[in-house]
């Protein structure tokens, strides 16, 4: 996992990808999927509301890195260490490269504000868009990078 700020992109291996997305003026993009390099690199533009922990689920991906980047508002993102078990990763269906559960052992949270990002590798449980102090609007992008393209 990497947590950072767009003011320090040169300090992260994912800086060039984030700069490429920022050059698109992501706030002006419509909600939904925008492909940059086919299935190897795309973004999901999200315009919505944060939610309470009890109204959310933790997710995990098998094939894609996620980079959650806040454009407006703030969110808490839950995550759990260690990675999911090898058996879980091998035996799960991963419809649309995603599995969901309500509870994850050892979950911790980090708060992201405007311009901050959180890189989550495949196999790490994470719970995005959790309210900070109360449900509120949020604008963000989730950059999806196929692990085979790295």
C-alpha positions as CSV (number, residue, x, y, z in Angstrom):
1,X,0.0,0.0,0.0
2,X,1.1,3.5,-0.7
3,X,-0.5,6.7,0.7
4,X,0.4,10.0,-0.9
5,X,-0.5,13.4,-2.1
6,X,-0.5,14.7,-5.7
7,X,2.0,17.4,-4.6
8,X,4.6,14.6,-4.2
9,X,4.0,12.4,-7.3
10,X,7.7,12.1,-8.2
11,X,8.2,10.1,-5.0
12,X,5.9,7.2,-6.0
13,X,6.2,4.5,-8.6
14,X,2.6,5.3,-9.6
15,X,3.2,9.1,-10.1
16,X,3.3,9.0,-13.9
17,X,-0.1,7.2,-14.0
18,X,-1.7,9.7,-11.6
19,X,-0.3,12.6,-13.6
20,X,-1.8,11.2,-16.7
21,X,-5.2,10.9,-15.1
22,X,-5.0,14.4,-13.6
23,X,-4.2,15.8,-17.1
24,X,-7.6,14.6,-18.2
25,X,-9.3,17.0,-15.8
26,X,-11.1,14.2,-14.0
27,X,-13.6,16.4,-12.3
28,X,-15.0,17.2,-15.7
29,X,-15.4,13.6,-16.7
30,X,-18.8,11.9,-16.5
31,X,-19.3,9.2,-13.8
32,X,-18.3,5.7,-14.9
33,X,-15.5,3.9,-16.7
34,X,-13.0,5.7,-18.9
35,X,-10.5,3.5,-20.7
36,X,-6.9,4.8,-21.1
37,X,-5.1,1.7,-22.3
38,X,-7.9,-0.8,-22.8
39,X,-8.3,-3.3,-19.9
40,X,-4.7,-2.6,-18.7
41,X,-5.4,0.9,-17.5
42,X,-8.7,2.6,-16.9
43,X,-10.5,4.9,-14.4
44,X,-13.8,4.7,-12.7
45,X,-15.0,8.3,-12.1
46,X,-17.2,8.3,-9.0
47,X,-19.6,11.0,-7.9
48,X,-21.6,10.0,-4.8
49,X,-21.9,10.0,-1.1
50,X,-19.7,8.5,1.6
51,X,-21.5,5.9,3.7
52,X,-21.4,4.6,7.3
53,X,-19.2,1.5,8.0
54,X,-22.2,-0.5,8.9
55,X,-23.7,0.2,5.5
56,X,-20.7,-0.9,3.5
57,X,-18.7,-3.9,2.5
58,X,-15.0,-4.5,2.2
59,X,-13.7,-5.5,-1.3
60,X,-10.8,-7.3,-2.7
61,X,-9.4,-7.7,-6.3
62,X,-7.4,-10.4,-7.9
63,X,-6.2,-8.8,-11.1
64,X,-6.1,-5.0,-10.5
65,X,-4.3,-2.5,-8.4
66,X,-6.6,0.3,-7.2
67,X,-5.5,3.9,-6.8
68,X,-8.2,5.9,-4.9
69,X,-7.8,9.6,-5.5
70,X,-10.1,12.2,-3.8
71,X,-11.0,15.1,-6.0
72,X,-13.5,16.8,-3.7
73,X,-14.6,16.0,-0.2
74,X,-13.0,13.4,2.1
75,X,-13.3,9.7,2.8
76,X,-12.1,7.1,5.2
77,X,-10.7,3.9,3.5
78,X,-10.5,0.7,5.5
79,X,-7.8,-1.8,4.8
80,X,-6.6,-5.0,6.4
81,X,-3.2,-6.6,6.7
82,X,-2.2,-9.4,6.0
83,X,-3.3,-10.2,2.4
84,X,-6.1,-12.6,1.8
85,X,-5.2,-16.3,2.0
86,X,-3.9,-18.1,-1.1
87,X,-6.8,-20.5,-0.8
88,X,-9.3,-17.6,-0.8
89,X,-7.7,-16.0,-3.8
90,X,-7.6,-19.3,-5.7
91,X,-11.1,-20.5,-4.9
92,X,-13.2,-17.3,-5.1
93,X,-15.2,-16.3,-8.2
94,X,-14.1,-12.6,-8.5
95,X,-17.0,-11.5,-10.6
96,X,-15.8,-8.3,-12.3
97,X,-12.5,-8.8,-10.4
98,X,-14.2,-8.1,-7.1
99,X,-15.3,-10.1,-4.0
100,X,-17.2,-8.5,-1.1
101,X,-17.5,-9.2,2.6
102,X,-19.1,-7.4,5.5
103,X,-16.4,-8.0,8.1
104,X,-12.6,-8.2,7.9
105,X,-10.3,-9.0,10.8
106,X,-7.8,-6.4,11.8
107,X,-9.3,-3.6,9.7
108,X,-7.7,-0.2,10.1
109,X,-8.7,3.2,8.5
110,X,-6.9,6.1,6.8
111,X,-8.5,9.4,6.0
112,X,-8.0,10.8,2.5
113,X,-8.7,14.5,1.7
114,X,-8.6,16.4,-1.6
115,X,-5.5,15.5,-3.6
116,X,-4.6,12.5,-1.5
117,X,-4.4,8.9,-2.9
118,X,-4.2,5.4,-1.6
119,X,-2.7,2.6,-3.7
120,X,-4.0,-0.9,-2.9
121,X,-2.5,-4.0,-4.5
122,X,-4.4,-7.1,-5.5
123,X,-5.2,-9.4,-2.6
124,X,-5.6,-6.6,0.0
125,X,-9.1,-6.1,1.6
126,X,-10.2,-2.4,1.4
127,X,-13.4,-0.5,2.2
128,X,-13.6,2.8,0.3
129,X,-16.0,5.8,0.7
130,X,-16.5,5.6,4.4
131,X,-17.9,8.8,6.0
132,X,-15.6,11.2,7.8
133,X,-17.7,12.6,10.6
134,X,-21.0,12.0,8.7
135,X,-22.3,11.1,5.3
136,X,-21.2,13.7,2.7
137,X,-20.7,14.2,-1.0
138,X,-17.5,12.9,-2.6
139,X,-15.9,13.2,-6.0
140,X,-13.1,10.8,-6.8
141,X,-11.5,8.5,-9.3
142,X,-10.4,5.0,-8.9
143,X,-7.5,4.2,-11.2
144,X,-7.4,0.5,-12.2
145,X,-4.1,-1.0,-13.3
146,X,-3.8,-4.6,-14.4
147,X,-1.0,-6.3,-12.5
148,X,0.2,-7.9,-15.7
149,X,0.8,-4.5,-17.2
150,X,3.2,-3.4,-14.4
